[in-house]
Amino acid sequence: MDISEKIDTETAVEAPIKVMSSAVHPTTKVDKKLTRLVNLKRAVCKVQVISADIIEMSDRTMRLLGDIQSLTDETVRLQHNMMVSQTICLRKSRRTIDPNARQ
């Protein structure tokens, strides 16, 4: 299972975090700390989503690098075959151009 599947991106970023409202004035230390915790929780969720995206991009990059390596190997093989074919053609052309050269 991919990490991005484990994280629900909609709820991770957008879900409001419910905090019990206290009967005290909102500027108390407790409310400030609760607000800070809520903000930290949202930041952690955003980081998790970004991390999942980075991992997915890394996987894609590795697959692309594998494809590039396969294409490079195929190109080298084709170049080798082309050189062999050119050598064979050159040998045949020498025989047909000057058939009496050895005599």
C-alpha positions as CSV (number, residue, x, y, z in Angstrom):
1,M,0.0,0.0,0.0
2,D,1.3,3.4,-1.0
3,I,1.8,5.9,1.8
4,S,-0.3,8.5,0.0
5,E,-3.2,6.0,0.2
6,K,-2.8,5.8,4.0
7,I,-3.3,9.6,4.3
8,D,-6.6,11.1,3.5
9,T,-5.5,14.3,2.0
10,E,-8.9,16.0,2.3
11,T,-9.3,15.4,6.0
12,A,-5.6,15.8,6.8
13,V,-5.5,19.4,5.5
14,E,-9.0,20.7,5.7
15,A,-10.6,19.0,8.7
16,P,-11.2,21.3,11.5
17,I,-9.9,20.1,14.8
18,K,-12.5,20.4,17.5
19,V,-11.3,22.0,20.7
20,M,-13.6,22.2,23.8
21,S,-14.5,25.8,24.4
22,S,-13.7,26.8,27.9
23,A,-15.7,29.2,30.0
24,V,-12.6,31.3,30.6
25,H,-11.5,34.3,28.5
26,P,-9.9,33.1,25.2
27,T,-6.6,34.8,26.0
28,T,-5.7,32.5,28.8
29,K,-2.6,30.4,28.7
30,V,-4.6,27.2,28.2
31,D,-6.5,28.5,25.2
32,K,-3.3,29.8,23.7
33,K,-1.7,26.4,24.1
34,L,-4.7,24.7,22.7
35,T,-4.6,27.0,19.7
36,R,-0.9,26.3,19.2
37,L,-1.5,22.5,19.4
38,V,-4.3,22.8,16.8
39,N,-1.9,24.7,14.5
40,L,0.8,22.2,15.0
41,K,-1.6,19.3,14.3
42,R,-2.6,21.0,11.0
43,A,1.1,21.6,10.1
44,V,2.0,17.9,10.8
45,C,-0.9,16.8,8.6
46,K,0.3,19.0,5.8
47,V,3.9,17.7,6.1
48,Q,2.6,14.1,6.0
49,V,0.7,14.9,2.7
50,I,3.8,16.6,1.2
51,S,6.0,13.7,2.3
52,A,3.7,11.2,0.6
53,D,3.8,13.3,-2.6
54,I,7.6,13.4,-2.4
55,I,7.8,9.6,-2.0
56,E,5.4,9.2,-5.0
57,M,7.6,11.5,-7.1
58,S,10.7,9.6,-6.0
59,D,9.1,6.3,-7.1
60,R,8.2,7.8,-10.5
61,T,11.7,9.1,-10.9
62,M,13.2,5.7,-10.2
63,R,10.9,4.1,-12.8
64,L,11.9,6.8,-15.3
65,L,15.5,6.2,-14.6
66,G,15.0,2.5,-15.2
67,D,13.3,3.2,-18.5
68,I,16.2,5.5,-19.5
69,Q,18.7,2.7,-18.7
70,S,16.7,0.2,-20.8
71,L,16.6,2.7,-23.7
72,T,20.4,3.3,-23.4
73,D,21.1,-0.5,-23.4
74,E,18.9,-0.9,-26.5
75,T,20.6,2.0,-28.2
76,V,24.1,0.5,-27.5
77,R,22.9,-2.9,-28.8
78,L,21.5,-1.3,-32.0
79,Q,24.7,0.6,-32.6
80,H,26.7,-2.6,-32.2
81,N,24.4,-4.3,-34.7
82,M,24.8,-1.4,-37.1
83,M,28.6,-1.5,-36.9
84,V,28.6,-5.2,-37.6
85,S,26.3,-4.7,-40.6
86,Q,28.4,-1.9,-41.9
87,T,31.5,-4.1,-41.6
88,I,29.8,-7.0,-43.5
89,C,28.6,-4.6,-46.2
90,L,32.1,-3.1,-46.5
91,R,33.7,-6.5,-47.0
92,K,31.1,-7.5,-49.6
93,S,31.6,-4.2,-51.4
94,R,35.4,-4.7,-51.6
95,R,34.8,-8.1,-53.2
96,T,32.4,-6.8,-55.8
97,I,34.4,-3.7,-56.6
98,D,37.8,-5.4,-57.2
99,P,37.2,-9.1,-57.7
100,N,40.7,-9.6,-59.3
101,A,42.7,-7.8,-56.6
102,R,44.0,-11.1,-55.2
103,Q,45.1,-12.5,-58.5
